[in-house]
């Protein structure tokens, strides 16, 4: 992580930098707005720690620059202003605020939180081999044909599709799909997969891998191990199993 500290009080700037560097964070210091603006133009900063009372160019100008240039830099504003003053602030809002005086460990925690990479949203519609699941609406289809799946079957199919052809073990399916307080063995996985395969129809697209794993085939027409178990548990009927839940992945 790379941080730019903009603080005109040299002692405070050095204290902030020392605290961040102890956490293996790369820190640059600017004591005025001009130096800070030059640093921001070079780019590459994850977090800007900005003194809210910085003399001209004021901190407001730096915040406006971050917004105008659409920089990915997050802004932590150090200020003595109260909540009412912050609400009336006409400048672009900071990502976080820290009131002066502050404890060094509090500042470190705020910086680490701001600098943490944003989680990339997982796709809501996943497709492989003509099989599609829409996690936002809880529906699945094969080649455009809707599938009436139980929650457990939907969860298993979602996990296999997210794996994109990688092998998923029975234990991993249990962990991802079934409730934590329940205890199901490999038979529960086999029963669910038997019902799921029957609903998916032919040609089979879920392959059983020697050693107890499963994967989605590259395309329709998977042969060999994937043909096993297509007649398992004809009485499963797609009803939700006790303890079933949506996949966590």
C-alpha positions in Angstrom: 0.0 0.0 0.0 1.2 3.5 -0.8 0.1 6.5 1.2 0.5 10.3 0.7 0.5 12.2 4.0 -0.3 15.9 3.6 0.2 17.8 6.9 1.8 21.2 7.4 2.9 20.3 11.0 6.1 18.5 10.4 6.2 16.7 13.8 2.7 15.4 13.3 3.5 14.4 9.7 6.6 12.5 10.9 4.6 10.7 13.6 1.9 9.6 11.2 4.5 8.4 8.7 6.4 6.5 11.4 3.2 4.7 12.5 2.3 3.7 9.0 5.9 2.6 8.1 5.9 0.3 11.1 3.0 -1.5 9.3 5.1 -1.9 6.1 3.2 0.9 4.3 5.1 3.0 1.8 4.7 6.7 2.9 5.4 10.0 1.1 5.0 13.3 2.9 4.0 16.7 1.6 3.9 19.7 3.9 1.8 22.0 1.6 -0.9 21.8 -1.1 1.5 22.4 -4.0 3.7 19.5 -3.1 0.7 17.3 -2.5 -0.8 18.2 -5.9 2.4 17.4 -7.6 2.5 14.0 -5.9 -1.1 13.2 -6.8 -0.4 14.1 -10.4 2.3 11.4 -10.4 -0.4 8.9 -9.2 -0.1 5.6 -7.6 -1.4 6.4 -4.1 -4.0 4.2 -2.4 -4.8 6.6 0.4 -4.4 10.3 0.9 -4.2 11.3 4.6 -5.1 15.0 4.4 -5.0 17.8 6.9 -8.4 19.5 6.7 -6.9 22.8 7.8 -4.1 22.8 5.2 -3.1 26.4 4.0 -3.5 27.3 0.3 -3.8 25.4 -1.9 -6.4 24.3 0.6 -7.3 20.7 1.2 -10.6 21.3 -0.6 -8.7 21.8 -3.8 -6.9 18.5 -3.4 -10.2 16.7 -2.7 -11.7 18.3 -5.8 -8.7 17.2 -7.8 -9.1 13.6 -6.7 -12.8 13.6 -7.7 -12.2 15.5 -11.0 -9.5 13.2 -12.2 -11.4 10.1 -11.0 -8.4 8.9 -9.0 -8.7 5.6 -7.2 -7.1 7.3 -4.2 -9.2 7.1 -1.0 -9.2 10.2 1.2 -8.8 10.2 5.0 -9.5 13.8 6.3 -7.9 14.8 9.6 -10.0 17.6 11.1 -10.8 19.4 14.3 -14.3 20.2 12.9 -17.4 18.7 14.5 -20.1 16.7 12.8 -22.2 19.8 12.0 -19.3 21.5 10.3 -18.6 18.4 8.3 -22.2 18.2 7.1 -22.0 21.8 5.9 -18.6 21.3 4.1 -19.2 22.2 0.4 -16.1 20.4 -0.8 -16.3 16.8 -2.1 -16.8 14.4 0.8 -13.9 12.4 2.2 -14.0 8.6 2.3 -13.4 8.8 6.1 -12.8 11.4 8.8 -10.6 11.3 11.9 -10.9 14.0 14.5 -7.9 15.6 16.0 -6.3 14.7 18.4 -6.3 11.0 17.5 -4.4 7.9 18.6 -1.8 6.6 16.1 -3.4 3.1 16.2 -6.8 4.6 15.2 -5.2 6.3 12.2 -3.5 3.1 11.2 -6.7 1.2 11.3 -8.5 3.8 9.2 -5.8 3.8 6.6 -5.6 0.0 6.4 -9.4 -0.2 6.0 -9.4 2.5 3.2 -6.5 0.9 1.4 -8.0 -2.6 1.4 -8.8 -3.6 -2.2 -12.5 -3.5 -2.9 -14.1 -6.9 -3.3 -15.0 -7.6 -6.9 -18.6 -8.5 -7.3 -19.2 -12.0 -8.4 -21.2 -12.4 -11.6 -24.9 -13.0 -11.0 -25.3 -15.1 -14.1 -22.9 -18.0 -14.6 -22.9 -20.2 -17.7 -21.0 -23.4 -18.8 -21.9 -26.1 -21.2 -25.3 -24.5 -21.9 -26.2 -24.6 -18.2 -27.0 -21.2 -16.7 -27.7 -20.1 -13.1 -29.0 -16.6 -12.2 -28.0 -16.1 -8.6 -29.9 -12.8 -8.3 -33.2 -14.4 -9.1 -32.5 -18.0 -8.0 -33.3 -19.5 -11.4 -31.5 -22.1 -13.5 -31.8 -23.3 -17.1 -30.2 -25.7 -19.6 -30.2 -24.6 -23.2 -32.9 -22.1 -22.3 -35.1 -24.8 -20.7 -36.0 -23.7 -17.1 -35.0 -26.2 -14.4 -37.1 -26.7 -11.3 -34.4 -27.2 -8.7 -34.5 -27.5 -4.9 -32.4 -25.1 -2.9 -29.8 -27.8 -2.4 -29.6 -28.7 -6.1 -29.4 -25.0 -7.0 -26.5 -24.5 -4.5 -24.6 -27.6 -5.8 -25.0 -26.4 -9.4 -23.9 -22.9 -8.5 -20.7 -24.2 -6.8 -19.9 -26.4 -9.8 -20.5 -23.6 -12.3 -18.4 -21.1 -10.3 -15.5 -23.7 -10.3 -15.4 -23.4 -14.2 -14.4 -26.9 -14.8 -12.2 -27.4 -11.7 -12.8 -30.4 -9.6 -14.9 -29.8 -6.5 -14.8 -32.5 -3.8 -17.8 -33.9 -1.9 -16.5 -32.3 1.3 -16.3 -28.9 -0.4 -19.9 -29.2 -1.6 -21.1 -30.1 1.9 -19.2 -27.1 3.3 -20.5 -24.7 0.7 -24.1 -25.8 0.4 -25.4 -27.5 3.5 -26.1 -25.7 6.8 -23.1 -25.6 9.2 -25.0 -27.2 12.1 -26.0 -30.2 10.0 -23.9 -33.3 9.4 -24.3 -35.0 6.0 -22.0 -37.5 4.5 -21.1 -38.4 0.9 -24.4 -40.1 0.4 -26.3 -36.8 0.7 -24.1 -35.4 -2.1 -24.6 -38.4 -4.3 -28.4 -38.3 -3.8 -28.5 -34.6 -4.6 -26.3 -35.0 -7.7 -28.5 -37.9 -8.9 -31.6 -35.7 -8.7 -29.7 -32.8 -10.3 -28.4 -34.9 -13.2 -31.8 -36.2 -13.9 -33.2 -32.7 -14.1 -30.4 -31.5 -16.3 -31.1 -34.4 -18.7 -28.9 -35.8 -21.4 -26.2 -35.6 -22.5 -24.7 -35.4 -19.0 -22.7 -32.3 -18.1 -21.6 -33.2 -14.5 -18.6 -35.5 -14.4 -17.7 -37.7 -11.5 -14.0 -37.7 -11.1 -12.1 -40.7 -9.6 -11.3 -39.8 -6.0 -14.7 -38.4 -5.0 -14.8 -35.1 -6.9 -17.2 -33.6 -9.4 -16.9 -31.0 -12.2 -18.8 -29.4 -15.0 -17.9 -30.7 -18.4 -16.4 -28.5 -21.1 -19.5 -28.8 -23.2 -22.6 -31.0 -23.7 -21.9 -34.6 -24.4 -19.6 -35.5 -21.5 -19.0 -39.2 -21.4 -17.3 -41.7 -19.2 -17.3 -41.0 -15.4 -20.0 -38.3 -15.9 -22.5 -40.9 -16.9 -22.4 -42.5 -13.5 -25.2 -41.8 -11.1 -27.7 -40.4 -13.6 -30.3 -42.8 -12.1 -29.4 -42.3 -8.5 -32.2 -41.5 -6.1 -35.1 -41.3 -8.5 -37.3 -40.5 -5.5 -35.4 -37.4 -4.6 -38.0 -35.4 -6.5 -36.2 -32.1 -6.1 -37.7 -31.3 -2.7 -35.5 -29.1 -0.5 -33.4 -31.2 1.9 -33.3 -30.4 5.6 -30.6 -27.9 6.4 -30.1 -26.8 2.8 -28.9 -23.3 2.0 -27.7 -21.3 -0.9 -24.1 -21.6 -1.9 -21.7 -19.2 -0.1 -19.3 -18.8 -3.0 
